[in-house]
Every structure is written in structure tokens, then in C-alpha cells.
Amino acid sequence: MSQFVADTLPFQYFFASFLPALPQKGKRLVQMIGDRLPIDVHDMRNLIDIHAFVVAQVVLGVAAFLAHAQQQQGADWDFELASAKGFGEAHGKLLGEKMGGKGSYAVFVGSLTVPLHNAWADAAIAYIKANYPDMKLVGDRYGVAEDLDKSRSTALDLMSANQDLKGFLAFGSQGPIGAGRAVEERRKDGKVFVIGPFSPGQGAKLIKSGALTGGFMWNPKQAGEVFVTLADRLSKGETPKAGDDIPGLGKINPEGNTIVVDQLLKIDKESIDKLVGMGL
């Protein structure tokens, strides 16, 4: 098995949390994972953020199932628990609500060349422009959200330079945490709002203090279940088609080899303990 795949956090969720509960047929399918991956995993690592988007790769014969890796060469099927548009808009809507539709905000992404981060940012910014015309974007976007220290320092600089700054929209594993720490340092909890996807375990303290406002995520354990379900169906010669009700996805409407749904988990003060308890 590729060490790259085995080291990804969601892949560990798949084995540590879901595999023990699998029926025997599921365990048999998982045992077929090996070195026969019909994709270049190192190339995929360059295309997308592995901590957020690579859930696992289940290989059955020559079939590869991927999660959150649209248009990845060699993939037979890809499923998305959150569409880029829906995910971005959900965060944009939440920021607009928290800011009361007024004031300046800044956008962080992992880098300016991470396609999915920027697609989320595009969707969020477009939603805010259409629904909260009195909100102003500071600059364009800052490619710092995979570095905690850079996210923190950039947030501190932006707050110093923009007195009306009331929000941060951060797409990247460390962006919300870094911006939240900056808000905490400036004692602007409840005055400057930090929105974005992050690990509940890492952000729990900041959420409870109010320095980190919240965001949305998908459940990697749920993704593991979907992998096994789809692999089992394919092994029986069943091809996913429009109208199928897939456990973990609901009714699907595939576009080519891609299945997209919007099943988001909200991260906030009310949900944080439950999410941490789930090991997320």
C-alpha cells in the first residue's frame, strides 16, 4: 500500500473507526487495496490538499474510487460530499450573517494554485457580493491558510491596517486556527468573525472562547462507508445511476463519473463537543 495514502488522516479514520464494524464482505473488499492503484498519488498530492480532500482509495480490480478529487486522471468514480459551490456559499452565508452584512473581510486560501480552495473562495465571494452588497473584500485573497504562523501574522497585519475589518474567510487546514489566534490576541472575540473548515479537535478551545466562529465540514467516516458501499456494488456489476439511493449519499444524480451531494456538518459551539467525540 502506498505510504502516502496510509498516512492521510481520513484514511486512518476509515480503518481505525469504520473497518472494525464492517461485515465480512466489506473487509474482503478492503483487503484488495494494494500497490495496483491506477492513479499517480504523488501527482494528486500536488493537485489537492491531502489533509482535507483525500479520504481513501479503494481499489477493486482496476476500479478506483476517489473522494473530492474531481477530474483526477485514472479515477473510475469520484464522489463529493460537498459541491464546491455549495461548500463555498455555506461559508459565505455564515460570514455575512455574523457580520450583519456590513464591513470588510479578508479571504485566506491554502495557496493561489490550490484549485478547490480557490473554487470555494470564488463561490463564497460571489454569494457575498450578490446577497451582502455592503460587505467589502480586502485585497483579493491570501495564500497562507496551510501555515498556522503565516495565517496568524497575516490576520494581525490586516486587522492593524483595516480598522473596519470584521471577518476572515479561511479555506485551508490552518487558516481558521491562525486567524482565530490573531483575533484572540487582539481580544476581538465577537467583534471579528473567523469562518472556515477546520479540525474540530484542533479548534475546540478557540470555538468555545469565541475567537473562532465556526464553519462546515464533511464526515470522513461517512466517506469510508460510501467507499465500501460503492466497491461492493461494483463487484456485483451494479453501476451507480441517477435515482439510486446510496447510504451516506442519499439519492444521486451522477454527472459522468462524478457524484456530488451537499451533506455538511456545521462546526460551532453547539456541535463542537460531539464532533470532537467522533474523533474529528
Backbone hydrogen bonds in HBPLUS format (Angstrom, degrees):
<---DONOR---> <-ACCEPTOR-->    atom                        ^
c    i                          cat <-CA-CA->   ^        H-A-AA   ^      H-
h    n   atom  resd res      DA  || num        DHA   H-A  angle D-A-AA Bond
n    s   type  num  typ     dist DA aas  dist angle  dist       angle   num
A0006-ALA N   A0002-SER O   3.07 MM   4  6.36 165.1  2.10 150.7 154.9     1
A0007-ASP N   A0003-GLN O   2.99 MM   4  6.05 139.9  2.16 145.5 154.1     2
A0008-THR N   A0005-VAL O   3.21 MM   3  5.63 158.5  2.25 111.0 117.2     3
A0011-PHE N   A0008-THR O   3.11 MM   3  5.37 122.1  2.46 103.0 117.4     4
A0012-GLN N   A0008-THR O   3.19 MM   4  6.59 146.9  2.31 147.8 157.3     5
A0012-GLN N   A0009-LEU O   2.97 MM   3  5.14 120.8  2.33 100.8 115.8     6
A0013-TYR N   A0009-LEU O   3.02 MM   4  6.44 149.1  2.11 148.9 158.4     7
A0014-PHE N   A0010-PRO O   2.93 MM   4  6.24 151.3  2.01 144.8 152.3     8
A0015-PHE N   A0011-PHE O   3.18 MM   4  6.58 155.2  2.24 147.6 151.9     9
A0016-ALA N   A0012-GLN O   2.77 MM   4  5.77 163.1  1.79 159.5 162.8    10
A0017-SER N   A0013-TYR O   2.92 MM   4  5.30 154.8  1.98 135.1 142.6    11
A0018-PHE N   A0014-PHE O   3.29 MM   4  5.27 138.0  2.48 111.6 123.0    12
A0019-LEU N   A0014-PHE O   3.09 MM   5  6.39 139.9  2.25 146.9 158.8    13
A0021-ALA N   A0018-PHE O   3.00 MM   3  5.67 145.0  2.12 120.5 129.9    14
A0022-LEU N   A0019-LEU O   3.01 MM   3  5.20 164.5  2.04 113.5 118.5    15
A0026-GLY N   A0023-PRO O   2.95 MM   3  5.39 126.1  2.25 109.7 123.5    16
A0027-LYS N   A0023-PRO O   3.14 MM   4  6.52 156.4  2.20 154.2 161.3    17
A0028-ARG N   A0024-GLN O   2.95 MM   4  6.21 151.5  2.03 149.0 157.0    18
A0029-LEU N   A0025-LYS O   3.12 MM   4  6.37 150.2  2.21 139.3 146.5    19
A0030-VAL N   A0026-GLY O   2.99 MM   4  6.28 160.8  2.02 151.9 156.7    20
A0031-GLN N   A0027-LYS O   3.04 MM   4  6.21 147.8  2.15 143.9 151.9    21
A0032-MET N   A0029-LEU O   3.00 MM   3  5.44 155.9  2.06 109.5 117.3    22
A0033-ILE N   A0030-VAL O   3.02 MM   3  5.69 167.2  2.04 121.4 123.6    23
A0043-ASP N   A0040-ASP O   3.04 MM   3  5.29 124.3  2.36 102.3 116.3    24
A0044-MET N   A0040-ASP O   3.05 MM   4  6.44 155.1  2.11 150.6 158.2    25
A0045-ARG N   A0041-VAL O   2.97 MM   4  6.18 145.8  2.09 139.8 148.5    26
A0046-ASN N   A0043-ASP O   3.05 MM   3  5.25 130.6  2.30  99.5 112.4    27
A0047-LEU N   A0044-MET O   2.94 MM   3  4.96 134.7  2.15  97.4 110.8    28
A0048-ILE N   A0044-MET O   3.05 MM   4  6.27 154.3  2.12 162.1 165.9    29
A0052-ALA N   A0049-ASP O   3.26 MM   3  5.75 136.0  2.47 108.8 118.9    30
A0053-PHE N   A0049-ASP O   2.98 MM   4  5.91 161.3  2.02 163.1 169.2    31
A0060-LEU N   A0063-ALA O   3.13 MM   3  5.21 152.4  2.21 137.4 145.5    32
A0063-ALA N   A0060-LEU O   3.03 MM   3  5.21 163.5  2.06 120.6 125.7    33
A0076-ASP N   A0064-ALA O   3.15 MM  12  5.36 141.8  2.31 133.4 144.7    34
A0077-TRP N   A0064-ALA O   3.24 MM  13  6.54 163.6  2.27 162.5 161.4    35
A0066-LEU N   A0077-TRP O   2.94 MM  11  6.38 157.1  2.00 150.3 157.7    36
A0079-PHE N   A0066-LEU O   3.00 MM  13  6.55 153.6  2.07 154.7 159.9    37
A0068-HIS N   A0079-PHE O   3.22 MM  11  6.40 153.1  2.30 138.4 146.3    38
A0072-GLN N   A0069-ALA O   3.20 MM   3  5.70 144.6  2.33 139.9 136.3    39
A0075-ALA N   A0072-GLN O   3.26 MM   3  5.92 162.8  2.29 138.1 139.0    40
A0078-ASP N   A0257-ASN O   2.93 MM 179  6.30 158.3  1.97 161.7 164.7    41
A0259-ILE N   A0078-ASP O   2.86 MM 181  6.31 156.0  1.91 152.6 160.8    42
A0080-GLU N   A0259-ILE O   2.69 MM 179  6.10 155.5  1.75 164.1 170.7    43
A0261-VAL N   A0080-GLU O   2.93 MM 181  6.12 157.2  1.98 159.2 165.8    44
A0263-GLN N   A0081-LEU O   2.83 MM 182  5.60 174.8  1.83 163.3 161.5    45
A0087-PHE N   A0083-SER O   2.85 MM   4  5.85 162.7  1.88 153.1 158.1    46
A0088-GLY N   A0084-ALA O   3.04 MM   4  6.06 165.2  2.06 143.9 148.4    47
A0089-GLU N   A0085-LYS O   2.91 MM   4  6.00 165.9  1.93 151.9 156.5    48
A0090-ALA N   A0086-GLY O   3.02 MM   4  6.04 153.3  2.09 140.8 147.5    49
A0091-HIS N   A0087-PHE O   3.36 MM   4  6.63 156.5  2.42 144.1 149.0    50
A0092-GLY N   A0088-GLY O   2.94 MM   4  6.21 158.2  1.99 151.4 158.4    51
A0093-LYS N   A0089-GLU O   2.83 MM   4  5.93 160.9  1.86 153.1 157.4    52
A0094-LEU N   A0090-ALA O   3.12 MM   4  6.26 158.9  2.17 140.5 146.0    53
A0095-LEU N   A0091-HIS O   2.99 MM   4  6.21 161.2  2.03 149.5 154.2    54
A0096-GLY N   A0092-GLY O   3.00 MM   4  6.17 162.1  2.03 147.5 152.6    55
A0097-GLU N   A0093-LYS O   2.97 MM   4  6.20 155.8  2.03 149.5 155.8    56
A0098-LYS N   A0094-LEU O   3.01 MM   4  6.22 163.8  2.03 150.4 154.5    57
A0099-MET N   A0095-LEU O   2.94 MM   4  6.09 155.0  2.00 152.7 159.3    58
A0101-GLY N   A0096-GLY O   2.95 MM   5  4.96 138.8  2.12 150.5 154.6    59
A0100-GLY N   A0097-GLU O   3.23 MM   3  5.18 152.9  2.31  98.4 106.5    60
A0102-LYS N   A0099-MET O   3.46 MM   3  5.96 169.2  2.48 111.3 114.0    61
A0136-LYS N   A0103-GLY O   2.94 MM  33  6.19 157.9  1.99 139.6 146.6    62
A0104-SER N   A0164-ASP O   3.25 MM  60  5.89 174.0  2.25 135.2 135.6    63
A0166-LYS N   A0104-SER O   2.79 MM  62  5.73 171.3  1.80 154.6 154.9    64
A0105-TYR N   A0136-LYS O   2.89 MM  31  6.29 148.0  1.99 159.3 163.3    65
A0138-VAL N   A0105-TYR O   2.85 MM  33  5.86 165.6  1.87 161.5 162.7    66
A0106-ALA N   A0167-GLY O   3.01 MM  61  6.47 150.7  2.10 143.2 148.8    67
A0169-LEU N   A0106-ALA O   2.83 MM  63  6.18 160.3  1.87 161.2 168.0    68
A0142-TYR N   A0107-VAL O   2.85 MM  35  6.29 159.4  1.90 152.0 158.4    69
A0108-PHE N   A0169-LEU O   2.82 MM  61  6.19 158.5  1.87 147.8 154.2    70
A0171-PHE N   A0108-PHE O   2.86 MM  63  5.93 170.8  1.87 139.9 141.9    71
A0109-VAL N   A0142-TYR O   2.87 MM  33  6.07 158.6  1.92 146.3 148.9    72
A0145-ALA N   A0109-VAL O   2.91 MM  36  5.06 159.9  1.95 129.0 125.4    73
A0114-VAL N   A0111-SER O   3.41 MM   3  5.55 174.9  2.41 109.3 109.8    74
A0118-ASN N   A0114-VAL O   3.21 MM   4  6.34 166.5  2.22 159.8 163.7    75
A0119-ALA N   A0115-PRO O   2.90 MM   4  6.10 140.8  2.05 143.7 155.6    76
A0120-TRP N   A0116-LEU O   2.94 MM   4  6.18 159.9  1.98 153.1 157.3    77
A0121-ALA N   A0117-HIS O   2.96 MM   4  6.25 159.1  2.00 145.5 151.7    78
A0122-ASP N   A0118-ASN O   2.83 MM   4  5.96 157.7  1.88 141.9 148.0    79
A0123-ALA N   A0119-ALA O   3.05 MM   4  6.25 162.0  2.09 147.6 151.6    80
A0124-ALA N   A0120-TRP O   2.93 MM   4  6.16 160.1  1.97 153.2 159.0    81
A0125-ILE N   A0121-ALA O   2.89 MM   4  6.01 171.0  1.90 158.1 160.2    82
A0126-ALA N   A0122-ASP O   2.96 MM   4  6.07 162.6  1.99 148.0 153.4    83
A0127-TYR N   A0123-ALA O   2.99 MM   4  6.12 154.1  2.06 142.4 149.5    84
A0128-ILE N   A0124-ALA O   2.97 MM   4  6.23 160.4  2.01 150.7 155.8    85
A0129-LYS N   A0125-ILE O   2.90 MM   4  6.14 163.5  1.93 153.9 158.4    86
A0130-ALA N   A0126-ALA O   3.06 MM   4  6.22 154.4  2.13 144.6 151.0    87
A0131-ASN N   A0127-TYR O   2.95 MM   4  6.05 145.5  2.07 147.9 157.4    88
A0132-TYR N   A0128-ILE O   2.65 MM   4  5.02 153.6  1.72 143.5 148.9    89
A0135-MET N   A0132-TYR O   3.03 MM   3  5.77 165.9  2.05 128.0 130.0    90
A0144-VAL N   A0142-TYR O   3.01 MM   2  5.71 137.0  2.20 101.6  90.3    91
A0147-ASP N   A0144-VAL O   3.01 MM   3  5.72 160.9  2.05 131.0 133.1    92
A0174-GLN N   A0145-ALA O   2.87 MM  29  5.27 142.5  2.01 158.5 160.9    93
A0175-GLY N   A0145-ALA O   2.89 MM  30  3.81 117.7  2.29 132.6 121.8    94
A0151-SER N   A0147-ASP O   2.93 MM   4  6.07 154.8  1.99 151.4 159.0    95
A0152-ARG N   A0148-LEU O   2.94 MM   4  6.16 160.6  1.97 151.7 156.8    96
A0153-SER N   A0149-ASP O   2.90 MM   4  6.10 172.9  1.90 153.3 155.2    97
A0154-THR N   A0150-LYS O   2.89 MM   4  5.83 158.5  1.94 142.8 149.4    98
A0155-ALA N   A0151-SER O   2.99 MM   4  6.04 156.2  2.04 141.9 148.8    99
A0156-LEU N   A0152-ARG O   2.95 MM   4  6.23 156.8  2.00 151.3 157.8   100
A0157-ASP N   A0153-SER O   2.97 MM   4  6.19 160.7  2.01 147.3 152.2   101
A0158-LEU N   A0154-THR O   2.91 MM   4  6.11 158.9  1.96 149.6 155.4   102
A0159-MET N   A0155-ALA O   2.99 MM   4  6.16 156.2  2.05 148.5 154.4   103
A0160-SER N   A0156-LEU O   3.08 MM   4  6.29 149.1  2.18 143.8 152.2   104
A0161-ALA N   A0157-ASP O   3.00 MM   4  6.21 150.9  2.09 146.9 154.7   105
A0162-ASN N   A0158-LEU O   2.95 MM   4  5.87 131.8  2.18 142.4 153.2   106
A0165-LEU N   A0162-ASN O   3.07 MM   3  5.40 161.9  2.10 117.5 119.0   107
A0193-PHE N   A0166-LYS O   2.85 MM  27  6.13 166.3  1.87 135.9 134.3   108
A0168-PHE N   A0193-PHE O   2.75 MM  25  6.22 150.2  1.83 160.7 165.3   109
A0195-ILE N   A0168-PHE O   2.86 MM  27  6.12 171.1  1.87 163.3 165.5   110
A0170-ALA N   A0195-ILE O   2.89 MM  25  6.25 164.9  1.91 163.8 167.9   111
A0175-GLY N   A0172-GLY O   3.22 MM   3  5.31 141.7  2.37 104.6 115.5   112
A0178-GLY N   A0174-GLN O   2.88 MM   4  5.97 168.0  1.90 156.9 160.5   113
A0179-ALA N   A0175-GLY O   2.96 MM   4  6.08 170.5  1.97 156.6 159.6   114
A0180-GLY N   A0176-PRO O   2.85 MM   4  5.82 151.0  1.93 139.1 148.0   115
A0181-ARG N   A0177-ILE O   2.96 MM   4  6.21 150.7  2.04 146.9 154.1   116
A0182-ALA N   A0178-GLY O   3.10 MM   4  6.41 149.3  2.20 143.2 151.5   117
A0183-VAL N   A0179-ALA O   2.97 MM   4  6.28 157.5  2.03 150.5 156.1   118
A0184-GLU N   A0180-GLY O   2.94 MM   4  6.16 153.2  2.01 144.1 151.9   119
A0185-GLU N   A0181-ARG O   2.90 MM   4  6.15 156.2  1.96 146.2 152.1   120
A0186-ARG N   A0182-ALA O   3.05 MM   4  6.31 153.8  2.12 148.6 155.0   121
A0188-LYS N   A0183-VAL O   2.99 MM   5  5.27 173.0  1.99 152.5 154.1   122
A0187-ARG N   A0184-GLU O   3.05 MM   3  4.90 152.5  2.12  99.4 107.6   123
A0191-LYS N   A0188-LYS O   2.87 MM   3  5.10 160.3  1.91 129.8 132.1   124
A0192-VAL N   A0188-LYS O   2.98 MM   4  5.73 153.9  2.05 167.9 161.8   125
A0213-THR N   A0194-VAL O   2.98 MM  19  5.17 133.9  2.20 130.2 144.0   126
A0214-GLY N   A0194-VAL O   3.37 MM  20  6.91 151.7  2.46 158.0 160.5   127
A0196-GLY N   A0214-GLY O   3.03 MM  18  6.46 152.6  2.10 140.9 149.7   128
A0202-GLN N   A0199-SER O   3.07 MM   3  5.31 122.0  2.42 104.4 118.3   129
A0203-GLY N   A0199-SER O   2.99 MM   4  6.21 153.2  2.07 156.1 164.6   130
A0204-ALA N   A0200-PRO O   2.93 MM   4  5.53 117.5  2.33 147.7 155.5   131
A0207-ILE N   A0203-GLY O   2.90 MM   4  6.09 154.8  1.97 159.7 168.0   132
A0208-LYS N   A0204-ALA O   3.00 MM   4  6.22 165.1  2.03 154.6 157.9   133
A0209-SER N   A0205-LYS O   3.07 MM   4  6.27 139.9  2.23 140.0 150.7   134
A0210-GLY N   A0206-LEU O   3.09 MM   4  6.13 127.1  2.38 135.8 148.0   135
A0212-LEU N   A0206-LEU O   3.17 MM   6  5.15 159.4  2.21 119.1 115.3   136
A0210-GLY N   A0207-ILE O   3.14 MM   3  5.19 139.0  2.32  97.6 109.3   137
A0215-GLY N   A0267-ILE O   3.07 MM  52  5.11 148.9  2.17 135.8 142.1   138
A0267-ILE N   A0215-GLY O   2.75 MM  52  5.11 175.2  1.75 144.7 143.5   139
A0217-MET N   A0265-LEU O   2.92 MM  48  5.20 144.1  2.05 140.8 152.2   140
A0265-LEU N   A0217-MET O   2.66 MM  48  5.20 170.8  1.66 161.9 163.9   141
A0222-GLN N   A0219-ASN O   3.09 MM   3  5.26 120.6  2.46 101.3 115.2   142
A0223-ALA N   A0219-ASN O   3.13 MM   4  6.53 149.4  2.23 144.9 154.0   143
A0224-GLY N   A0220-PRO O   3.02 MM   4  6.31 147.4  2.13 140.2 147.8   144
A0225-GLU N   A0221-LYS O   3.16 MM   4  6.55 151.4  2.25 145.6 152.5   145
A0226-VAL N   A0222-GLN O   3.05 MM   4  6.38 154.5  2.12 147.9 154.9   146
A0227-PHE N   A0223-ALA O   2.97 MM   4  6.28 154.7  2.03 151.3 157.7   147
A0228-VAL N   A0224-GLY O   3.30 MM   4  6.60 163.9  2.33 149.4 151.2   148
A0229-THR N   A0225-GLU O   3.01 MM   4  6.25 162.2  2.04 151.5 156.9   149
A0230-LEU N   A0226-VAL O   2.90 MM   4  6.06 170.3  1.91 158.7 160.3   150
A0231-ALA N   A0227-PHE O   2.91 MM   4  6.07 160.7  1.95 150.8 156.9   151
A0232-ASP N   A0228-VAL O   2.89 MM   4  6.00 157.2  1.94 148.6 154.5   152
A0233-ARG N   A0229-THR O   3.02 MM   4  6.27 156.9  2.08 146.7 152.9   153
A0234-LEU N   A0230-LEU O   2.95 MM   4  6.17 162.5  1.99 151.3 155.9   154
A0235-SER N   A0231-ALA O   3.00 MM   4  6.16 150.6  2.09 143.3 151.3   155
A0236-LYS N   A0233-ARG O   3.03 MM   3  5.21 139.9  2.19  99.9 111.7   156
A0238-GLU N   A0233-ARG O   2.89 MM   5  5.11 159.1  1.94 149.5 143.2   157
A0237-GLY N   A0234-LEU O   2.90 MM   3  4.95 162.6  1.93 109.1 113.1   158
A0244-ASP N   A0241-LYS O   3.10 MM   3  5.86 162.9  2.13 143.0 145.1   159
A0243-GLY N   A0252-ILE O   2.85 MM   9  5.57 163.4  1.88 169.3 164.5   160
A0252-ILE N   A0244-ASP O   2.93 MM   8  5.73 148.9  2.03 155.6 165.2   161
A0246-ILE N   A0250-GLY O   2.97 MM   4  5.10 158.4  2.01 133.6 126.5   162
A0249-LEU N   A0246-ILE O   2.83 MM   3  5.26 160.7  1.86 137.3 142.8   163
A0250-GLY N   A0246-ILE O   2.76 MM   4  5.10 153.8  1.83 159.1 155.6   164
A0255-GLU N   A0258-THR O   2.84 MM   3  5.29 165.0  1.86 160.5 162.1   165
A0258-THR N   A0255-GLU O   3.13 MM   3  5.29 160.2  2.17 118.3 123.9   166
A0272-ILE N   A0268-ASP O   2.94 MM   4  5.69 138.8  2.12 157.1 166.2   167
A0275-LEU N   A0271-SER O   3.02 MM   4  6.23 162.9  2.05 161.5 167.0   168
A0276-VAL N   A0272-ILE O   2.94 MM   4  6.11 161.4  1.97 153.2 158.2   169
A0277-GLY N   A0273-ASP O   2.92 MM   4  6.02 152.1  2.00 140.6 148.9   170
A0278-MET N   A0274-LYS O   3.06 MM   4  6.34 125.8  2.37 136.6 150.2   171
A0278-MET N   A0275-LEU O   3.13 MM   3  5.05 136.8  2.32  93.7 105.8   172
A0280-LEU N   A0275-LEU O   3.23 MM   5  5.76 161.2  2.26 158.3 153.9   173
A0279-GLY N   A0276-VAL O   2.91 MM   3  5.18 156.6  1.96 108.3 115.5   174
